[in-house]
Amino acid sequence: MAKHTQAHLSRTVPKNQSEFFKKRTRDSMTYYMGAKLIEVGVNPKKTIYRWKTEIEGDKEIITVSAYWGETREKIEAAESAASGES
């Protein structure tokens, strides 16, 4: 069985919510993701995190993705290749 090398966590907040509360939501998501990674035996300091925000009507969906192992290596290689092309 293949080992997992990524995890995702989403939260929905009102689009008109203040930036303070959105930041607090992102901070709590980072903490929760780190705790879950530790639970499954992944060192959170050896992961990379990427954030995505989507607007759907009057709601904002905030997603944090954590990548480690092979997936982290692939993302970092793709990002360094893309920045080298610029």
GIRAUR-V595481 format. One record per pair of residues at least 12 apart in sequence whose C-alpha atoms are under 8 Angstrom apart, sorted by the first residue. I is the first residue (numbers start at 1). GAP is how many residues later the second one is. D is the distance in whole Angstrom. If there is no record, write none. Layout:
i->I gap->GAP d->D
i->I gap->GAP d->D
This chain:
i->5 gap->62 d->6
i->5 gap->63 d->5
i->5 gap->64 d->6
i->5 gap->65 d->7
i->5 gap->66 d->6
i->5 gap->67 d->8
i->6 gap->59 d->7
i->6 gap->60 d->5
i->6 gap->61 d->4
i->6 gap->62 d->6
i->6 gap->65 d->7
i->7 gap->58 d->6
i->7 gap->59 d->5
i->7 gap->60 d->7
i->8 gap->55 d->7
i->8 gap->56 d->6
i->8 gap->57 d->4
i->8 gap->58 d->6
i->9 gap->20 d->7
i->9 gap->24 d->7
i->9 gap->54 d->6
i->9 gap->55 d->5
i->9 gap->56 d->7
i->10 gap->51 d->7
i->10 gap->52 d->6
i->10 gap->53 d->4
i->10 gap->54 d->6
i->11 gap->14 d->8
i->11 gap->50 d->6
i->11 gap->51 d->5
i->11 gap->52 d->7
i->12 gap->47 d->7
i->12 gap->48 d->6
i->12 gap->49 d->4
i->12 gap->50 d->6
i->13 gap->46 d->6
i->13 gap->47 d->5
i->13 gap->48 d->6
i->13 gap->49 d->8
i->14 gap->44 d->6
i->14 gap->45 d->5
i->14 gap->46 d->6
i->15 gap->40 d->7
i->15 gap->43 d->5
i->15 gap->44 d->5
i->15 gap->45 d->5
i->16 gap->42 d->8
i->26 gap->36 d->8
i->29 gap->35 d->7
i->30 gap->34 d->8
i->33 gap->33 d->8
i->46 gap->22 d->7
i->47 gap->19 d->6
i->47 gap->20 d->5
i->47 gap->21 d->5
i->47 gap->22 d->8
i->47 gap->25 d->7
i->48 gap->18 d->6
i->48 gap->19 d->5
i->48 gap->20 d->7
i->48 gap->24 d->7
i->49 gap->15 d->7
i->49 gap->16 d->6
i->49 gap->17 d->5
i->49 gap->18 d->7
i->50 gap->14 d->6
i->50 gap->15 d->5
i->50 gap->16 d->7
i->51 gap->12 d->6
i->51 gap->13 d->5
i->51 gap->14 d->6
i->52 gap->12 d->7
